[in-house]
Amino acid sequence: MTVQPEGLPLAAEFPDATREQWQCLVEGVLRKSGVQDASGVQAEEALTTKLQDGLSARPLYTAEDAPADAGLPGFAPYVRGGRPHGSAVSGWDVRQRHADPDAARANEAVLADLENGVTSLWLTVGDGGLPVAALPAVLQGVYLDLAAVVLDAGAEFRPAAEQLFALLAERAVPADVASGNLGADPLGLLARTGDDSATTAQLAEAADLAAHCGRTYPNVRALAVDALVFHDAGASAAQELGCSLAAGVAYLRALTAAGLTAEEAAGQLEFRYAATEDQFLGIAKFRAARRLWARVAEVSGVTGPAAAQRQHAVTSSVMMTARDPWVNMLRTTVACLAAGVGGADAVTVQPFDAEAGLSDAFARRIARNTQAILLEESNLAKVVDPAGGSWYVEALTDELARAAWAFFQEIERAGGLRAALASGLVGERIAATWAERTAKIAKRREPVTGVSEFPNLGEQPLVREPAPARRGGGLPQVRRAEAYEALRDRSDAHLAATGARPKLFLASIGTAAAHTARTTFAANLFQAGGIETASVETAMTGPGDPAALAEAFAASGATVACLCSGDAQYAEHGEAVAKALKTAGAAKVLLAGRPGELREALERAGVDAYVFAGCNAVEVLTSLLDEIGVAR
């Protein structure tokens, strides 16, 4: 037996592999998969995934890919966190949102949250939420010296702030103990509503509140830079960050013009970002945001802790679904993990039923327990910057920061965020980004589990009391699942009106081994549009038996059909089966797969269209519902 010399690592027995050797191995795998002309760097690029904003996820990262030193946690450029200890001492701030306009119910929900792990409250008040005058009732029984209160009052931020100040004074809460944020965000409100008539006056009011907080309430911030409005409109990560920087810079200018120092002004801002189901991009976004704001602070002459960006992460509304809403629990868990690992100071997990209306107690419990598990059981906050040193995360952070800075500079060249909103620059850029993403969703290149993939037509919809309408009129509010859920709504209406869902017959040709892959693909696709598929077993009376398939089709009650099998079976039986289905009354016959050289013959036999991976599923499903006679 060979004894390993003391102090000599086992790896020393093996020579270091080079990137070129790895690329050579990749070339061999690609050749086996049919890619013949990829060699060296090209082989690596063939496995690279293109992301939004010109970013990319490469298959291999090494120390050579790491950008410049990101510094230490708590020190500029704050990539690794705004505090030296991160969240290791007490975890991040678990912040729950409340918008129920019924003060008694809201108070009950608030107290339940605070008794079960929530550490701060985010209250939507004024237009679209709780009445401003109801704040004392909503906060009845809340220890305001322990729980921070964050307001989101839209245009009513001044009266909401005054109401909170009065409540703090009434309860004799020491001014240096009170904490939270007054939520003044005139530019965010402008982006949401499109109304610029009061922006100048609101900026002056925000500056006045900031000065008051600076003098009287050192732990209360006056302004929120809410980037959710841009994310909710379909912005990419870089666009969301770029807009937030532009808003933050505009607020620095307004506050310093009102007499605050740059350091005092920076200390009055909290930034709110969306956390999505894309774990690594989410981690990179929060790290990049701190780096970017540190650069703004440096140029503005801000030093010390005030240069560290205060961050509030909120799980994305864009990713939430009304259909199969329980899957939202999984999405928000991944998003919360990304926010925590990315170093967000406060995190809000939206309840899984948020798109159904006002959340119930169970949904709020799951939302807060999601954070409790990550903090208390997974010990996620026990390590400061757990993603630090990951070559992939560091490289992605660097790429994202550069893309966001470029968009920020474009906004500044246009005259700042207010001017860029007025000119349509921001809206147009975001709309173009969302259009590209929508195309991918329509083609199922970006799957939405439970909606565009693996839908459950038998699910019972959640019934919730309607939530207050969101402020609108400016940038739109979008969701990934919208197009497919609209198709499902049509199907539900058809079911209610006729007693049956729209139906399509799957003409499965040959043995199960031959047709199962495409039968499963087709059933999944059609059900995403609310179209029920006739059971495959109905068609299994004989491999390639056109008469049997036509008989099964007629018995199914469907008016459209789709051929499902392998290419060899299509070549042998496709024409005959298509003709038989047309003769049996099929108004439209589709084929699962790409026809290749068989196209002309199949179309002469009656095949009208094709469905395949990468086809525009929304267009196909819309056309089918129209063909079946389902009302729009």
C-alpha positions as CSV (number, residue, x, y, z in Angstrom):
1,M,0.0,0.0,0.0
2,T,1.3,3.4,-1.0
3,V,1.4,5.9,1.9
4,Q,0.6,9.4,1.0
5,P,3.4,11.8,2.1
6,E,2.3,14.1,4.9
7,G,1.3,17.5,3.6
8,L,1.1,16.4,-0.1
9,P,-2.4,16.7,-1.5
10,L,-3.8,13.8,-3.5
11,A,-4.4,16.2,-6.4
12,A,-0.7,16.6,-6.8
13,E,-0.6,13.2,-8.4
14,F,-2.7,14.4,-11.3
15,P,-1.6,17.0,-13.9
16,D,-3.7,20.1,-14.2
17,A,-6.2,19.9,-17.1
18,T,-6.2,22.8,-19.6
19,R,-9.2,24.6,-21.1
20,E,-8.0,23.4,-24.5
21,Q,-8.2,19.7,-23.3
22,W,-11.7,20.3,-22.1
23,Q,-12.8,21.9,-25.3
24,C,-11.4,19.0,-27.2
25,L,-13.6,16.6,-25.2
26,V,-16.6,18.9,-25.9
27,E,-15.9,18.7,-29.6
28,G,-16.2,14.9,-29.5
29,V,-19.5,15.1,-27.8
30,L,-20.8,17.7,-30.2
31,R,-19.7,15.6,-33.2
32,K,-21.8,12.7,-31.9
33,S,-24.8,15.0,-31.6
34,G,-24.4,16.1,-35.2
35,V,-22.5,19.3,-34.8
36,Q,-19.5,18.9,-37.0
37,D,-17.9,22.3,-37.4
38,A,-17.4,23.4,-33.8
39,S,-13.8,23.4,-32.5
40,G,-11.9,25.1,-29.8
41,V,-13.7,28.2,-28.6
42,Q,-16.5,27.5,-31.0
43,A,-17.2,24.3,-29.1
44,E,-17.5,26.2,-25.9
45,E,-19.7,28.8,-27.5
46,A,-22.1,26.1,-28.8
47,L,-22.9,25.3,-25.1
48,T,-23.3,28.9,-24.1
49,T,-26.8,30.2,-23.2
50,K,-27.7,33.7,-24.3
51,L,-29.5,35.8,-21.7
52,Q,-31.2,39.2,-21.8
53,D,-29.1,42.4,-21.9
54,G,-26.4,40.7,-23.9
55,L,-25.4,38.5,-21.0
56,S,-24.5,34.9,-21.3
57,A,-24.2,31.8,-19.2
58,R,-21.1,29.8,-20.3
59,P,-20.7,26.1,-19.6
60,L,-17.3,26.5,-17.8
61,Y,-15.9,29.2,-15.6
62,T,-12.4,29.3,-14.2
63,A,-10.3,31.8,-12.2
64,E,-9.4,33.5,-15.5
65,D,-13.1,34.6,-15.8
66,A,-13.2,36.3,-12.4
67,P,-13.5,40.1,-12.6
68,A,-11.6,42.5,-10.4
69,D,-11.6,42.0,-6.7
70,A,-15.1,42.6,-5.3
71,G,-13.8,43.8,-2.0
72,L,-14.9,42.7,1.5
73,P,-18.5,42.7,2.9
74,G,-19.3,46.1,4.3
75,F,-16.7,48.0,2.3
76,A,-16.8,49.7,-1.1
77,P,-17.9,48.8,-3.7
78,Y,-20.3,46.8,-1.4
79,V,-20.7,44.0,-4.0
80,R,-20.4,41.5,-1.1
81,G,-22.9,43.2,1.1
82,G,-23.6,46.5,2.7
83,R,-22.7,45.4,6.2
84,P,-19.5,43.6,7.4
85,H,-21.5,41.0,9.2
86,G,-24.2,40.6,6.5
87,S,-27.3,38.9,7.8
88,A,-25.3,36.5,10.0
89,V,-26.2,38.0,13.3
90,S,-30.0,38.3,13.1
91,G,-30.9,37.3,9.5
92,W,-32.5,39.6,7.0
93,D,-35.6,41.7,7.7
94,V,-38.7,39.5,7.0
95,R,-41.1,42.1,5.6
96,Q,-44.8,41.2,4.8
97,R,-47.0,43.4,2.7
98,H,-50.6,44.2,3.7
99,A,-53.2,45.9,1.4
100,D,-56.6,44.8,2.8
101,P,-58.8,47.9,2.9
102,D,-60.7,46.5,5.8
103,A,-58.8,47.8,8.9
104,A,-60.0,45.1,11.3
105,R,-59.0,42.3,9.0
106,A,-55.7,44.0,8.2
107,N,-54.9,44.4,11.9
108,E,-55.6,40.7,12.5
109,A,-53.3,39.7,9.7
110,V,-50.6,42.2,10.8
111,L,-50.6,40.8,14.4
112,A,-50.6,37.2,13.2
113,D,-47.5,37.9,11.0
114,L,-45.6,39.7,13.8
115,E,-46.3,36.8,16.2
116,N,-45.0,34.3,13.7
117,G,-41.7,35.5,12.4
118,V,-42.3,38.8,10.5
119,T,-40.1,41.6,11.6
120,S,-41.4,44.6,9.6
121,L,-44.6,45.7,7.9
122,W,-45.1,47.0,4.4
123,L,-48.5,48.8,4.2
124,T,-50.2,49.8,1.0
125,V,-52.3,52.8,2.0
126,G,-54.2,55.5,0.2
127,D,-55.4,54.9,-3.3
128,G,-55.4,51.2,-3.9
129,G,-55.0,50.1,-0.3
130,L,-55.8,50.9,3.3
131,P,-57.3,54.3,4.0
132,V,-54.7,56.6,5.4
133,A,-57.0,57.4,8.4
134,A,-57.1,53.7,9.2
135,L,-53.4,53.5,10.1
136,P,-53.9,53.7,13.9
137,A,-56.5,50.9,13.7
138,V,-54.3,48.7,11.5
139,L,-51.3,49.2,13.8
140,Q,-53.3,48.7,17.0
141,G,-51.4,46.3,19.3
142,V,-48.2,46.7,17.2
143,Y,-45.0,47.6,19.2
144,L,-43.7,50.4,17.0
145,D,-40.4,50.4,18.9
146,L,-39.8,46.8,17.7
147,A,-41.4,46.5,14.2
148,A,-40.4,48.9,11.4
149,V,-43.3,50.3,9.3
150,V,-42.8,50.8,5.6
151,L,-45.5,52.9,3.8
152,D,-46.5,52.7,0.2
153,A,-49.0,55.5,-0.2
154,G,-48.6,56.7,-3.7
155,A,-49.6,60.4,-4.0
156,E,-50.8,60.4,-0.4
157,F,-47.3,59.8,1.1
158,R,-47.3,63.2,2.9
159,P,-50.6,62.6,4.9
160,A,-49.7,59.0,5.5
161,A,-46.3,60.1,6.9
162,E,-48.0,62.6,9.1
163,Q,-50.4,60.0,10.4
164,L,-47.5,57.7,11.3
165,F,-45.6,60.5,13.0
166,A,-48.6,61.3,15.1
167,L,-49.0,57.7,16.0
168,L,-45.4,57.4,17.1
169,A,-45.8,60.5,19.2
170,E,-49.0,59.3,20.8
171,R,-47.4,56.0,21.8
172,A,-44.3,57.8,23.1
173,V,-41.9,55.8,20.8
174,P,-38.4,57.3,21.1
175,A,-37.5,59.1,18.0
176,D,-34.2,57.3,17.7
177,V,-35.9,54.0,18.0
178,A,-38.6,54.3,15.4
179,S,-37.6,52.8,12.1
180,G,-39.1,52.2,8.6
181,N,-39.6,54.1,5.4
182,L,-42.3,56.7,4.5
183,G,-42.4,55.5,0.9
184,A,-42.2,58.8,-1.0
185,D,-41.4,57.9,-4.6
186,P,-42.7,60.6,-7.0
187,L,-40.8,59.3,-10.0
188,G,-42.0,55.7,-9.4
189,L,-45.6,57.1,-9.1
190,L,-45.1,59.0,-12.4
191,A,-44.0,55.7,-14.1
192,R,-47.0,53.9,-12.7
193,T,-49.7,56.5,-13.5
194,G,-48.2,58.6,-16.4
195,D,-49.4,61.7,-14.5
196,D,-46.6,64.3,-14.3
197,S,-48.8,67.2,-13.1
198,A,-47.8,67.0,-9.4
199,T,-44.2,65.5,-9.7
200,T,-42.5,68.8,-9.0
201,A,-44.5,69.5,-5.9
202,Q,-44.1,65.9,-4.7
203,L,-40.3,66.1,-5.1
204,A,-40.4,69.2,-2.8
205,E,-42.6,67.4,-0.3
206,A,-40.3,64.3,-0.3
207,A,-37.3,66.6,0.3
208,D,-39.1,68.2,3.2
209,L,-39.9,64.8,4.7
210,A,-36.3,63.7,4.2
211,A,-35.1,66.8,6.1
212,H,-37.6,66.1,8.9
213,C,-36.5,62.5,9.2
214,G,-32.8,63.5,9.2
215,R,-33.5,65.9,12.1
216,T,-35.9,63.9,14.1
217,Y,-36.1,60.2,13.1
218,P,-32.5,59.0,12.3
219,N,-33.7,55.4,11.5
220,V,-36.7,56.4,9.3
221,R,-36.0,56.9,5.6
222,A,-38.3,59.2,3.6
223,L,-37.9,57.9,0.1
224,A,-38.2,54.5,-1.7
225,V,-36.7,54.0,-5.1
226,D,-39.2,51.4,-6.2
227,A,-37.9,49.6,-9.3
228,L,-40.8,47.1,-9.2
229,V,-42.8,49.4,-11.6
230,F,-40.2,48.8,-14.3
231,H,-39.9,45.1,-13.6
232,D,-43.7,44.8,-13.6
233,A,-43.7,46.4,-17.0
234,G,-41.4,43.7,-18.4
235,A,-38.0,45.3,-17.9
236,S,-34.9,43.2,-18.0
237,A,-32.6,43.0,-15.0
238,A,-30.3,45.6,-16.5
239,Q,-33.2,48.0,-17.3
240,E,-34.6,47.6,-13.8
241,L,-31.2,48.5,-12.3
242,G,-30.6,51.3,-14.8
243,C,-33.9,53.0,-14.1
244,S,-33.4,52.6,-10.3
245,L,-30.0,54.3,-10.6
246,A,-31.6,57.2,-12.6
247,A,-34.3,57.6,-10.0
248,G,-31.8,57.5,-7.2
249,V,-29.6,60.1,-8.8
250,A,-32.7,62.4,-9.4
251,Y,-33.6,62.1,-5.7
252,L,-30.0,62.9,-4.7
253,R,-30.2,66.1,-6.8
254,A,-33.6,67.1,-5.4
255,L,-32.6,66.5,-1.8
256,T,-29.2,68.3,-2.0
257,A,-30.9,71.2,-3.8
258,A,-33.2,71.4,-0.8
259,G,-30.3,71.7,1.5
260,L,-29.3,68.2,2.6
261,T,-25.7,67.1,2.2
262,A,-25.0,64.3,-0.3
263,E,-24.4,61.9,2.5
264,E,-27.7,62.9,4.3
265,A,-29.6,62.5,1.0
266,A,-28.1,59.0,0.3
267,G,-29.1,58.0,3.8
268,Q,-32.8,58.7,3.0
269,L,-33.1,56.2,0.2
270,E,-34.1,52.6,0.2
271,F,-34.1,50.6,-3.1
272,R,-36.8,48.0,-3.9
273,Y,-36.0,45.3,-6.5
274,A,-37.8,42.2,-7.8
275,A,-36.5,38.8,-7.0
276,T,-37.3,36.2,-9.7
277,E,-37.3,32.5,-10.3
278,D,-33.9,32.9,-12.0
279,Q,-31.7,32.1,-9.0
280,F,-28.3,33.1,-10.3
281,L,-29.4,36.2,-12.2
282,G,-31.2,37.3,-9.0
283,I,-28.1,36.9,-6.9
284,A,-26.1,38.9,-9.4
285,K,-28.7,41.6,-9.6
286,F,-28.6,42.5,-5.9
287,R,-24.8,42.4,-5.9
288,A,-24.5,44.5,-9.0
289,A,-27.0,47.0,-7.7
290,R,-24.8,47.7,-4.7
291,R,-21.8,48.1,-6.8
292,L,-23.5,50.5,-9.1
293,W,-24.9,52.7,-6.3
294,A,-21.4,52.7,-4.7
295,R,-20.1,54.2,-7.9
296,V,-22.8,56.9,-7.8
297,A,-22.1,57.6,-4.2
298,E,-18.4,57.9,-4.9
299,V,-18.9,60.4,-7.6
300,S,-21.4,62.3,-5.4
301,G,-18.9,62.6,-2.6
302,V,-20.7,60.1,-0.3
303,T,-18.5,58.1,2.0
304,G,-19.0,55.7,4.8
305,P,-22.1,53.6,5.5
306,A,-24.4,56.0,3.6
307,A,-22.7,54.8,0.4
308,A,-24.0,51.2,0.9
309,Q,-27.3,50.7,-0.8
310,R,-30.2,49.7,1.4
311,Q,-32.2,47.0,-0.4
312,H,-35.7,45.6,-0.2
313,A,-36.3,42.5,-2.3
314,V,-39.9,41.5,-3.3
315,T,-40.7,38.3,-5.1
316,S,-41.7,39.1,-8.7
317,S,-45.3,39.6,-9.7
318,V,-44.4,38.9,-13.3
319,M,-43.6,35.3,-12.5
320,M,-46.7,34.7,-10.5
321,T,-49.6,32.7,-12.0
322,A,-53.3,32.6,-11.4
323,R,-53.5,29.1,-12.8
324,D,-51.9,26.3,-10.7
325,P,-51.1,28.9,-8.1
326,W,-49.5,26.4,-5.7
327,V,-46.5,26.2,-8.0
328,N,-45.9,29.9,-7.0
329,M,-44.7,28.5,-3.6
330,L,-41.7,27.0,-5.4
331,R,-41.1,30.1,-7.5
332,T,-41.1,32.4,-4.4
333,T,-38.8,30.0,-2.5
334,V,-36.2,30.2,-5.2
335,A,-36.6,34.0,-5.5
336,C,-36.3,34.4,-1.7
337,L,-33.2,32.3,-1.7
338,A,-31.7,34.4,-4.5
339,A,-32.5,37.6,-2.6
340,G,-31.0,36.3,0.7
341,V,-27.9,35.0,-1.0
342,G,-27.6,38.2,-3.0
343,G,-27.5,40.2,0.3
344,A,-30.9,42.0,0.3
345,D,-31.5,43.7,3.7
346,A,-35.3,43.1,3.7
347,V,-37.3,40.4,1.8
348,T,-41.0,40.2,1.0
349,V,-42.3,36.9,-0.2
350,Q,-45.7,37.3,-2.0
351,P,-48.3,34.8,-1.0
352,F,-48.9,32.1,-3.6
353,D,-52.5,33.2,-4.1
354,A,-51.6,36.9,-4.8
355,E,-53.0,36.8,-8.3
356,A,-56.3,35.4,-7.1
357,G,-57.1,38.4,-4.9
358,L,-56.6,39.2,-1.2
359,S,-54.5,36.5,0.3
360,D,-56.0,34.3,3.0
361,A,-54.3,33.4,6.3
362,F,-52.9,30.1,5.0
363,A,-51.2,31.8,2.0
364,R,-49.7,34.4,4.3
365,R,-48.5,31.7,6.6
366,I,-46.7,29.8,3.8
367,A,-45.1,33.1,2.6
368,R,-43.6,33.9,6.0
369,N,-42.6,30.3,6.7
370,T,-40.8,30.2,3.4
371,Q,-38.4,32.8,4.9
372,A,-38.4,31.1,8.3
373,I,-37.2,27.8,6.7
374,L,-34.4,29.5,4.7
375,L,-33.3,31.4,7.8
376,E,-33.8,29.0,10.6
377,E,-33.6,25.5,9.1
378,S,-31.4,26.1,6.0
379,N,-29.2,28.6,7.9
380,L,-28.9,30.6,4.7
381,A,-28.0,33.8,6.4
382,K,-25.3,32.3,8.6
383,V,-22.6,32.8,5.9
384,V,-21.8,36.3,4.7
385,D,-22.0,36.5,0.9
386,P,-22.3,32.7,0.3
387,A,-22.1,33.3,-3.5
388,G,-18.8,35.3,-3.2
389,G,-15.9,33.7,-5.1
390,S,-18.2,31.8,-7.4
391,W,-16.6,32.5,-10.8
392,Y,-20.0,32.3,-12.5
393,V,-21.7,34.6,-10.1
394,E,-18.8,37.1,-10.0
395,A,-18.7,37.2,-13.8
396,L,-22.5,37.5,-14.1
397,T,-22.5,40.3,-11.6
398,D,-19.8,42.2,-13.6
399,E,-21.6,41.7,-16.9
400,L,-24.9,42.8,-15.5
401,A,-23.4,45.8,-13.8
402,R,-21.9,47.0,-17.1
403,A,-25.1,46.5,-19.0
404,A,-27.2,48.3,-16.3
405,W,-24.7,51.2,-16.2
406,A,-24.9,51.6,-20.0
407,F,-28.7,51.9,-19.8
408,F,-28.4,54.3,-16.9
409,Q,-26.1,56.5,-19.0
410,E,-28.6,56.4,-21.9
411,I,-31.3,57.7,-19.5
412,E,-29.1,60.4,-18.2
413,R,-28.2,61.5,-21.7
414,A,-31.9,61.8,-22.4
415,G,-32.2,64.3,-19.5
416,G,-32.8,61.9,-16.6
417,L,-35.6,59.5,-15.7
418,R,-38.4,62.1,-15.6
419,A,-37.6,63.2,-19.2
420,A,-37.0,59.7,-20.4
421,L,-40.4,58.7,-19.1
422,A,-42.0,61.7,-20.8
423,S,-40.3,61.1,-24.1
424,G,-41.2,57.4,-24.1
425,L,-37.6,56.2,-24.1
426,V,-38.0,54.0,-21.0
427,G,-41.4,52.7,-22.1
428,E,-40.2,51.9,-25.6
429,R,-37.1,50.1,-24.4
430,I,-39.0,48.0,-21.9
431,A,-41.7,47.2,-24.4
432,A,-39.1,45.9,-26.9
433,T,-37.6,43.7,-24.2
434,W,-40.9,42.3,-23.2
435,A,-41.9,41.7,-26.8
436,E,-38.8,39.5,-27.2
437,R,-39.5,37.7,-24.0
438,T,-43.2,37.2,-24.9
439,A,-42.1,35.6,-28.2
440,K,-40.0,33.1,-26.2
441,I,-42.9,32.4,-23.8
442,A,-45.3,31.9,-26.8
443,K,-42.9,29.4,-28.2
444,R,-42.4,27.8,-24.8
445,R,-38.7,28.5,-24.9
446,E,-39.4,30.0,-21.5
447,P,-41.7,27.5,-19.9
448,V,-44.3,28.4,-17.2
449,T,-44.8,25.3,-15.1
450,G,-48.4,24.5,-14.6
451,V,-49.5,26.9,-17.3
452,S,-47.6,26.5,-20.6
453,E,-46.1,23.2,-19.4
454,F,-47.9,20.4,-17.5
455,P,-51.3,22.2,-17.1
456,N,-54.0,20.6,-15.0
457,L,-57.4,21.2,-16.7
458,G,-59.2,19.7,-13.7
459,E,-57.9,22.2,-11.1
460,Q,-60.4,24.1,-9.1
461,P,-59.7,27.9,-9.2
462,L,-59.0,29.7,-6.0
463,V,-61.8,32.0,-4.9
464,R,-60.6,35.1,-3.1
465,E,-62.0,38.5,-2.4
466,P,-60.8,40.9,-5.1
467,A,-57.7,42.9,-4.2
468,P,-57.7,46.7,-4.6
469,A,-56.8,47.7,-8.1
470,R,-53.2,48.6,-8.7
471,R,-52.3,52.1,-9.6
472,G,-52.2,52.3,-13.4
473,G,-52.2,54.6,-16.4
474,G,-48.4,54.7,-17.0
475,L,-46.2,51.7,-17.7
476,P,-48.1,48.5,-18.2
477,Q,-48.2,45.6,-15.8
478,V,-47.5,42.2,-17.3
479,R,-47.2,38.6,-16.3
480,R,-45.6,35.6,-18.1
481,A,-48.7,33.5,-17.9
482,E,-51.1,36.0,-19.3
483,A,-51.5,34.7,-22.9
484,Y,-52.0,31.1,-21.8
485,E,-54.3,32.0,-19.0
486,A,-56.5,34.0,-21.4
487,L,-56.8,30.9,-23.5
488,R,-57.8,28.9,-20.4
489,D,-60.4,31.5,-19.6
490,R,-61.9,31.0,-23.0
491,S,-62.0,27.2,-22.3
492,D,-63.6,27.7,-18.9
493,A,-66.3,30.0,-20.4
494,H,-67.0,27.3,-23.1
495,L,-67.3,24.7,-20.4
496,A,-69.7,26.8,-18.4
497,A,-71.8,27.5,-21.5
498,T,-71.9,24.0,-23.1
499,G,-71.0,21.6,-20.4
500,A,-67.8,20.4,-22.1
501,R,-64.4,21.7,-22.9
502,P,-63.1,22.2,-26.4
503,K,-61.7,18.9,-27.5
504,L,-59.0,17.6,-29.8
505,F,-58.5,14.0,-30.9
506,L,-54.9,12.6,-30.8
507,A,-54.5,10.1,-33.6
508,S,-51.7,8.0,-32.2
509,I,-50.2,5.8,-35.0
510,G,-48.3,2.6,-34.2
511,T,-46.9,1.2,-31.0
512,A,-46.6,3.1,-27.8
513,A,-42.8,3.2,-28.3
514,A,-43.3,4.9,-31.6
515,H,-45.9,7.5,-30.6
516,T,-45.6,8.2,-26.9
517,A,-43.1,11.0,-27.0
518,R,-45.1,13.1,-29.5
519,T,-48.4,12.1,-28.0
520,T,-47.2,13.4,-24.7
521,F,-45.8,16.5,-26.3
522,A,-49.0,17.2,-28.2
523,A,-51.3,16.6,-25.2
524,N,-49.2,18.9,-23.0
525,L,-49.3,21.7,-25.7
526,F,-53.1,21.5,-26.4
527,Q,-54.0,21.3,-22.7
528,A,-52.0,24.5,-22.1
529,G,-54.7,26.2,-24.2
530,G,-57.6,24.6,-22.3
531,I,-58.2,22.0,-25.0
532,E,-59.0,18.6,-23.7
533,T,-57.4,15.7,-25.6
534,A,-59.2,12.4,-26.3
535,S,-57.4,9.5,-24.6
536,V,-54.6,7.9,-26.5
537,E,-56.0,4.4,-25.6
538,T,-59.1,5.1,-27.7
539,A,-56.9,5.2,-30.8
540,M,-54.9,2.0,-30.1
541,T,-57.1,-0.4,-32.0
542,G,-54.3,-1.2,-34.4
543,P,-51.0,0.2,-35.5
544,G,-51.6,2.5,-38.4
545,D,-55.2,1.4,-39.0
546,P,-56.8,4.5,-40.6
547,A,-60.4,3.1,-40.4
548,A,-60.0,2.4,-36.7
549,L,-58.5,5.8,-36.0
550,A,-61.3,7.5,-38.0
551,E,-63.9,5.6,-36.1
552,A,-62.3,6.6,-32.8
553,F,-62.2,10.2,-33.9
554,A,-65.9,10.2,-34.7
555,A,-66.8,8.6,-31.4
556,S,-64.6,11.2,-29.5
557,G,-66.9,14.1,-30.3
558,A,-63.9,16.2,-31.4
559,T,-63.9,18.3,-34.6
560,V,-60.1,18.6,-34.9
561,A,-57.3,16.0,-34.7
562,C,-53.6,15.7,-34.5
563,L,-51.4,12.9,-35.8
564,C,-48.8,11.6,-33.3
565,S,-46.0,9.2,-34.1
566,G,-42.5,8.8,-35.3
567,D,-41.2,9.9,-38.7
568,A,-41.1,6.3,-40.0
569,Q,-44.8,5.8,-39.1
570,Y,-45.7,9.1,-40.8
571,A,-44.0,8.0,-43.9
572,E,-45.9,4.7,-43.9
573,H,-49.3,5.6,-42.6
574,G,-49.5,9.4,-42.4
575,E,-51.3,10.1,-45.7
576,A,-53.9,7.4,-45.2
577,V,-54.7,8.4,-41.6
578,A,-55.0,12.1,-42.6
579,K,-57.4,11.2,-45.4
580,A,-59.4,9.0,-43.1
581,L,-59.7,11.7,-40.5
582,K,-60.8,14.3,-43.1
583,T,-63.4,11.9,-44.5
584,A,-64.6,11.3,-40.9
585,G,-65.3,15.1,-40.6
586,A,-62.2,16.6,-39.1
587,A,-62.3,20.3,-39.8
588,K,-58.6,20.6,-39.2
589,V,-55.8,18.0,-39.0
590,L,-52.5,18.8,-37.4
591,L,-49.3,16.7,-37.2
592,A,-46.9,16.6,-34.3
593,G,-43.4,17.0,-35.6
594,R,-41.7,18.6,-38.6
595,P,-42.8,16.9,-41.9
596,G,-39.5,17.4,-43.9
597,E,-39.7,15.8,-47.3
598,L,-43.2,14.5,-46.5
599,R,-44.8,17.9,-46.4
600,E,-46.3,18.0,-49.9
601,A,-47.8,14.5,-49.7
602,L,-49.1,15.0,-46.2
603,E,-50.7,18.3,-47.1
604,R,-52.4,16.8,-50.2
605,A,-53.8,14.1,-47.9
606,G,-55.3,16.7,-45.6
607,V,-52.7,17.8,-43.0
608,D,-53.3,21.5,-42.3
609,A,-50.6,22.5,-39.8
610,Y,-47.8,21.3,-37.7
611,V,-46.9,21.5,-34.0
612,F,-43.4,21.0,-32.8
613,A,-40.9,22.2,-30.2
614,G,-40.4,25.9,-30.9
615,C,-43.6,26.5,-32.7
616,N,-45.7,29.5,-31.6
617,A,-48.0,27.7,-29.2
618,V,-50.1,30.7,-28.4
619,E,-50.9,31.3,-32.1
620,V,-51.6,27.6,-32.7
621,L,-53.9,27.3,-29.6
622,T,-55.7,30.6,-30.5
623,S,-56.4,29.3,-34.0
624,L,-57.6,26.0,-32.7
625,L,-60.1,27.5,-30.3
626,D,-61.4,29.7,-33.1
627,E,-61.7,26.6,-35.3
628,I,-63.6,24.7,-32.6
629,G,-65.9,27.7,-32.1
630,V,-64.9,28.9,-28.7
631,A,-65.9,32.5,-28.1
632,R,-63.2,35.1,-27.5
